[in-house]
Amino acid sequence: MTTLGIKVGGIDELRRRLDPARFDAVLARGLAAAAIHLQGEVKERTPTRTGQLRASITKKGSGLRYEVGTRVKYARYVEEDTRPHEILPRTKQALAWPGGGGSAAGLGRGPQGTLKKGGFLIVRKRVHHPGTKGVHMFEHGLRENVDAIKRIISAQIERALGGKA
C-alpha cells in the first residue's frame, strides 16, 4: 500500500484562527475533495480489459482519513510487476482455453472438448507465464498528483481564512 504525507502551508494559521471543530471540518472538506480527485486519476490510469477493475476503484473514509482503493483480488497483480511463474490446474487435470485468438465467451462447448463454430481448445497440464509489467495506477496516480492534492486542500484553507467557509 502506498501512503502519502503532504505538507500544506497555512495549517498553523488556520488552527490559530478557527475553533477546533471548524478546523477539522475545513481539512475534512479539503481531504474529501482531494480523495475524489485522486480516485478519478487512478481510474484514468487503470487498464480496461473488462471494466471491472476500473469500476471497483472507490474512495472511502471521513474526517481526516481517506483511502482510494479496490477490493478486486487481482488488482495487486495489475498494479505491481509479477515474476515469471508456472500456472497449474487447481481443480481439474488440465488447463484449457480457446485457440485461434478467439474468445470462449458465447461460443459454448461442442462435442469432445471442441468449441462450436469451428473453434478449438488448447489443453495443457501446465503453462509457463513470463510475468507481467505492473501498471502502477495507484502509485503513479498518487505521486503525479501531489501538487494537485496540495492545491485542492490549500483552496479549502484559503477559503476558510477568507471567511467563506
Buried (B, 14 or more C-beta within 10 A) or exposed (E): EEEEEEEBEBBEEBEEEBEEEEBEBBBBBBBBBBBBBBBBBBBEBBEEEEEEBBEBBEBEEEEEEBEBBBEBEEBEEBBBEBEEEEEEEEEEEEBBEBEEEBEEEEBEEBEEEBBEEEBEBEEEEEEEEEEEEBBBBBBBBBEEBEEEBBBBBBEBBBBBBEEEB
